[in-house]
Amino acid sequence: MVFRPAIFGVKGTTLSAEERAFFQDVQPFGFILFARNIESKAQVNALCVEMCSITGRVDTPILIDQEGGRVARLRPPIWRKCPPAKVFADLCKSDEQKATRAVYLNARLIAAELTEIGVNVDCAPMLDILFPEAHDIVGDRAFGETTEQIIRLGKAMADGLREGGVMPIIKHIPGHGRAMVDSHESLPVVRASHAELSATDFVPFKALKDIPWAMTAHITYTAIDSKPATLSSKTISVIRNEIGFNGLLLTDDLSMKALTGNFAERTTESLNADCDIVLHCNGDMAEMKPIASVLPETKKETLARIARGNAWLKTKKPDIKATEEELATLI
């Protein structure tokens, strides 16, 4: 495997000549798609095929955010309307078994929809706790207010994606639920004690630490460090050692306003802090070029984490009609 430790977005529904040449030169680990990149099934599939042809790897990671609800890049009328996590969280309060089955079935359907178009990684499940007083950036995306419920439903979603051949990403480690501002717009600062974080926010991630991929939170936890988690070797040490996550650690989007400094600095700090892969989503070439200019060779530890993740995936395909019919009886 020859690639640099970055995942990039693209501007439109096809690759421009400039993008094609840039990616040929940089050889990123993978790509991420957004609504701006999606027009039809055939078009998305062609885009994914071209991305893989550039890297020369048929298993090139192609990511998407398909949680459901307001965070869904695939939408009607072409794709199924995917429920937000709150639908399953509410059901879980009255019937845990039914909610768990519904989450699993929904994830199997998401996996089928993604693999049909060539996407093989979903930026889900979100394991952040819902704190009602916090910013609504979590809100109905959360699987609940208790760690037990989040673990149960988060695992069901990861299992459904895995068994459909799609890599899940647990996020936003070590916990985004207490954020009082949207990290897309500014830096959240969480002042809870380390003991409090360990007893709450960290718990779902610790329980599901064996899921191979995770995404950081752009949040400063003052009990650990003054830097945002993504740039903080102290916070990532907590993720690796206290939480016990030894899988592939991706940054959240480096273009988010929670981070400061130029893009070369953000990249270097993230990788030096022990993130494995940097993520940049908006497809802005003026931002991607400085990121690419400082990308090192991919570390041996990162390659080992990727290999372990690939071995963990399953490729069982669901009976779509039967799965959708059963899900309809549950929610």
C-alpha positions in Angstrom: 0.0 0.0 0.0 1.4 3.4 -1.0 -0.6 6.3 0.1 -0.4 9.5 2.3 -2.3 9.7 5.6 -5.1 12.0 4.3 -8.7 11.8 3.2 -9.9 14.6 0.9 -13.2 15.9 -0.4 -13.9 17.1 -4.0 -15.8 20.0 -5.3 -18.4 18.6 -7.7 -20.1 15.6 -9.2 -17.0 14.7 -11.4 -13.3 15.3 -10.9 -11.7 18.3 -12.5 -8.4 17.9 -14.4 -6.7 19.8 -11.5 -8.2 17.5 -8.9 -7.2 14.4 -10.9 -3.6 15.6 -11.2 -3.4 16.6 -7.6 -4.7 13.3 -6.3 -2.5 11.3 -8.7 0.5 13.2 -7.2 -0.5 13.0 -3.5 -2.1 9.5 -3.4 -4.4 10.1 -0.4 -5.6 7.2 1.7 -9.2 8.0 0.7 -12.0 10.4 -0.2 -15.2 11.7 1.4 -18.5 12.6 -0.4 -21.0 15.3 0.4 -24.4 16.3 -1.0 -22.6 18.5 -3.6 -21.0 15.4 -5.0 -24.3 13.5 -5.5 -26.6 13.6 -8.4 -27.6 10.0 -9.3 -26.6 6.5 -8.5 -24.8 6.0 -11.7 -23.0 9.3 -11.4 -21.8 8.6 -7.8 -20.7 5.1 -8.7 -18.7 6.5 -11.7 -17.1 9.1 -9.4 -16.1 6.3 -6.9 -14.7 4.2 -9.7 -12.6 7.1 -10.9 -11.3 7.7 -7.4 -10.2 4.1 -7.0 -8.6 4.2 -10.4 -6.5 7.2 -9.3 -5.2 5.4 -6.2 -4.9 2.0 -7.9 -6.7 0.4 -4.9 -10.1 -1.1 -5.4 -10.7 -0.9 -1.6 -9.8 2.8 -1.4 -11.9 4.2 1.5 -14.7 6.4 0.3 -16.5 7.9 3.2 -19.9 9.5 3.6 -22.0 10.9 6.5 -25.1 8.8 6.4 -26.4 8.9 10.0 -30.0 9.6 9.1 -32.2 12.5 9.8 -30.5 15.9 9.2 -27.1 14.2 8.6 -27.8 12.2 5.5 -26.1 12.9 2.2 -28.3 10.3 0.3 -31.9 11.6 0.3 -35.3 11.0 -1.3 -36.5 10.7 -4.0 -33.5 8.6 -5.2 -32.8 7.1 -1.8 -34.8 6.0 1.2 -35.6 8.6 3.9 -33.4 7.5 6.8 -34.6 8.2 10.3 -32.5 10.1 12.8 -31.1 8.4 15.9 -33.8 10.0 18.1 -36.4 7.7 16.6 -34.6 4.7 17.8 -33.6 6.3 21.1 -37.3 7.0 21.9 -38.3 3.5 20.9 -35.6 2.1 23.2 -37.2 3.7 26.2 -40.2 1.4 25.8 -38.8 -1.6 24.1 -35.0 -2.1 24.0 -35.1 -5.3 22.0 -37.3 -3.8 19.3 -35.1 -0.6 19.1 -31.9 -2.6 18.9 -33.3 -4.7 16.0 -34.6 -1.6 14.2 -31.2 0.1 14.4 -29.5 -3.0 13.1 -31.9 -3.4 10.2 -31.6 0.3 9.3 -27.8 0.0 9.3 -28.0 -3.0 7.0 -30.1 -1.0 4.6 -27.7 1.9 4.8 -24.8 -0.5 4.0 -26.7 -1.8 1.0 -27.4 1.7 -0.3 -23.8 2.7 0.1 -22.1 -0.4 -1.4 -24.5 -0.1 -4.4 -22.8 3.2 -5.3 -19.2 2.3 -4.3 -19.1 3.9 -0.9 -17.5 1.6 1.8 -17.2 3.7 5.0 -20.0 5.5 6.9 -19.1 8.2 9.5 -21.4 6.6 12.1 -22.4 5.6 14.7 -22.3 8.7 16.8 -21.6 7.7 20.4 -22.0 11.2 22.0 -24.3 11.5 25.0 -27.3 13.8 24.7 -27.0 16.6 27.3 -30.2 18.6 26.9 -28.6 21.8 28.0 -25.8 21.5 25.4 -25.7 22.9 21.8 -28.1 21.2 19.3 -25.2 20.1 17.1 -25.8 16.7 18.8 -29.5 16.8 19.5 -31.6 14.3 17.6 -28.4 12.7 16.3 -27.8 11.0 19.7 -28.8 7.5 20.6 -29.9 8.8 24.0 -29.0 10.3 27.3 -27.6 7.2 29.1 -24.4 5.4 28.3 -26.1 2.0 28.4 -28.6 2.9 25.7 -25.9 4.6 23.5 -23.7 1.5 23.8 -26.6 -0.9 22.9 -27.8 1.1 19.9 -24.3 2.2 18.8 -23.2 -1.4 18.7 -26.3 -2.4 16.7 -25.6 0.3 14.1 -21.9 -0.7 13.8 -22.9 -4.4 13.5 -25.4 -3.7 10.8 -22.9 -1.6 8.8 -20.1 -4.2 9.3 -22.3 -7.1 8.1 -23.2 -5.2 5.0 -19.6 -4.7 4.2 -19.3 -1.0 5.3 -16.7 0.2 7.8 -18.4 2.2 10.7 -16.6 5.1 12.4 -17.4 5.8 16.0 -17.4 9.5 16.7 -16.7 12.0 18.2 -14.1 10.5 20.5 -13.7 11.1 23.4 -17.2 12.8 23.5 -18.9 15.8 21.9 -22.1 15.8 24.0 -21.2 18.6 26.4 -20.3 21.1 23.7 -22.0 24.4 24.2 -21.1 25.7 20.7 -21.0 24.1 17.2 -17.4 23.1 16.5 -18.0 23.9 12.8 -18.2 27.5 13.9 -16.0 27.9 17.0 -14.1 25.9 19.6 -16.1 24.2 22.3 -14.5 24.2 25.7 -15.6 21.5 28.2 -14.7 22.2 31.8 -16.0 18.9 33.4 -13.5 17.1 35.6 -11.5 14.2 34.3 -13.3 11.9 36.7 -16.7 13.1 35.4 -15.7 12.6 31.8 -14.4 9.1 32.6 -17.7 8.2 34.3 -19.8 9.5 31.4 -18.6 10.7 28.1 -15.7 8.2 27.7 -17.9 5.2 28.6 -19.5 4.4 25.2 -16.2 4.7 23.4 -14.5 2.4 25.9 -17.3 -0.1 25.6 -17.0 -0.1 21.8 -13.3 0.5 21.5 -12.8 -2.7 19.3 -14.6 -1.0 16.4 -11.6 -0.4 14.1 -12.1 3.3 13.1 -12.9 6.4 15.2 -13.1 10.2 14.6 -11.9 12.9 17.0 -13.8 15.7 18.5 -12.6 19.3 17.9 -13.1 20.1 21.6 -10.8 21.3 24.4 -11.2 19.4 27.7 -9.6 21.7 30.2 -9.1 18.8 32.7 -6.7 17.2 30.2 -5.2 19.9 28.0 -5.6 23.5 26.7 -5.5 22.3 23.1 -8.4 20.8 21.1 -8.4 17.0 21.3 -7.5 16.6 17.6 -4.2 18.5 18.2 -3.5 17.3 21.7 -1.1 14.4 22.4 -2.4 14.4 26.0 -6.0 13.9 25.0 -5.1 11.3 22.4 -3.0 9.5 25.0 -6.3 9.3 27.0 -8.0 7.9 24.0 -5.3 5.4 23.4 -4.6 4.4 27.0 -7.5 5.2 29.3 -10.3 4.5 26.7 -8.2 1.8 25.1 -8.9 2.6 21.5 -6.0 1.3 19.4 -7.7 1.5 16.0 -7.4 3.9 13.1 -7.9 7.5 14.5 -9.1 10.1 12.0 -9.4 13.8 12.7 -12.7 15.5 12.3 -12.6 17.9 9.3 -9.5 20.2 9.5 -11.4 23.0 7.8 -13.8 23.5 10.8 -13.5 26.8 12.6 -12.8 25.1 16.0 -9.2 24.8 14.8 -6.8 27.7 14.3 -3.5 28.0 12.5 -2.8 27.4 8.9 -3.6 24.1 7.2 0.0 22.8 7.2 0.2 23.5 11.0 -3.2 21.8 11.7 -2.0 18.7 9.7 1.4 18.4 11.4 -0.1 19.0 14.9 -2.8 16.3 14.3 -0.3 13.7 13.1 2.2 14.5 15.8 -0.5 14.2 18.4 -1.0 10.5 17.2 -3.9 10.9 14.9 -3.4 8.4 12.0 -5.3 10.1 9.2 -6.2 13.8 8.6 -9.6 14.5 7.1 -10.3 17.6 4.9 -13.8 17.8 3.5 -14.6 21.0 1.5 -12.6 20.2 -1.7 -10.9 23.6 -1.6 -7.6 23.2 -3.5 -6.1 26.2 -1.7 -6.5 24.4 1.6 -5.6 20.9 0.4 -2.3 21.9 -1.2 -0.7 23.0 2.1 -2.0 19.9 3.8 -0.5 17.7 1.1 2.8 19.6 1.3 3.5 18.3 4.8 2.0 14.8 4.7 4.6 12.3 5.8 4.8 8.7 4.8 2.1 6.6 6.5 3.3 5.2 9.8 3.8 1.4 10.2 1.4 1.5 13.2 -1.3 3.1 10.9 -0.8 0.5 8.3 -1.2 -2.2 10.9 -4.4 -0.6 12.2 -5.8 -0.4 8.6 -5.0 -4.1 8.1 -6.8 -5.1 11.3 -9.8 -3.1 10.3 -10.0 -4.7 6.9 -9.8 -8.2 8.5 -12.7 -7.2 10.9 -15.1 -6.3 8.1 -17.7 -8.8 6.9 -19.3 -8.9 3.4 -22.7 -10.6 4.0 -25.4 -9.0 1.8 -28.9 -8.4 3.1 -32.2 -9.3 1.5 -33.2 -5.6 1.0 -36.9 -6.1 0.5 -37.2 -8.4 3.6 -35.1 -6.0 5.7 -37.1 -2.9 4.7 -40.4 -4.7 5.4 -39.3 -5.8 8.8 -38.0 -2.3 9.7 -41.3 -0.8 8.7 -43.1 -3.0 11.3 -40.8 -1.7 14.1 -40.7 2.1 13.7 
